[in-house]
Structures are given as structure tokens and as C-alpha cells.
Amino acid sequence: MQKNAFASLTWEDCRLFLDQRPGLPEPPPTPVMNVRIMVRDVDVHWRRATERGLRIVAPIADRSYGLRDFTIADPDGFGVRFATRPPAASRG
């Protein structure tokens, strides 16, 4: 029997708690929710995600809501969105 695994990550002033539980049902094909992580250069993170073959939910693009972002799905199907505010959008 596998035990639950728990990790706490600190990034700048933020903390992220991760919990792994074996035996859960299969995740849905697309995330039902996601968390957005603002980064300085989203294109760097996009290259890392594609190099590692992560499951892409929404490819990188400039969005109508003023961000450049992309979304991946973690192994449990939770969406993780990485975003940057493009220079033109931050001036407006």
C-alpha cells in the first residue's frame, strides 16, 4: 500500500502545498480548474514545458485579457497556467 506524499514549496513570498494520494479516479481530459503563476518571461517556461513533453492544455499565445500565457495539466489533471503581462499591455 502506498502512503500519501506531501510537499511544501516556497517561491519568493509564495508557498505551494502539493499532496499525492494513490488510488484516486482518472483525471478528466481537460482541467476543471487551474491556478495562474505569474512569471517574468513566460516563453522560457513554455520552452521548458515543451522540452519535457508536458501535457499542454492551451498553447502559448497573447490573450484578449492582456496576458501571454499557456496552460499545462499535472498528472492529476489540475491545470497550471503560466503567464506574463506583455510590455504593451502593462503600459495601457
C-alpha positions, -999 to +999 in steps of 0.1 A: +000+000+000+014+034-010+014+062+015+002+097+008+031+121-001+031+158+008+055+186-002+057+223+006+074+246-020+084+282-014+088+305-043+096+341-035+069+351-010+045+323-020+041+288-007+026+259-027+014+227-010+013+195-030-004+164-019-003+130-037-029+104-029-028+070-046-060+053-058-079+084-070-100+081-101-086+090-135-084+128-142-108+144-167-094+150-202-093+188-196-088+205-162-119+217-145-099+245-128-064+259-128-040+281-110-021+310-127+015+316-119+029+350-130+064+347-143+089+373-157+093+355-191+066+330-200+084+320-232+112+305-211+087+284-192+070+274-224+103+261-238+108+241-206+073+226-207+076+215-243+111+202-239+099+180-211+069+168-230+043+180-205+006+177-214-003+210-230-039+221-224-037+256-240-006+265-261+012+298-256-005+329-270-012+365-264-047+366-249-075+391-252-074+396-214-040+412-216-017+383-207+006+360-227+001+325-212-001+288-216-017+260-196-004+225-188-021+197-168-004+180-140-006+142-136-039+145-117-054+167-144-051+200-125-044+230-148-013+251-142-012+283-162+020+303-166+016+339-176+034+372-183+019+406-189+034+417-223+051+451-223+024+467-245-003+455-221+014+468-190+017+503-205-021+506-211 
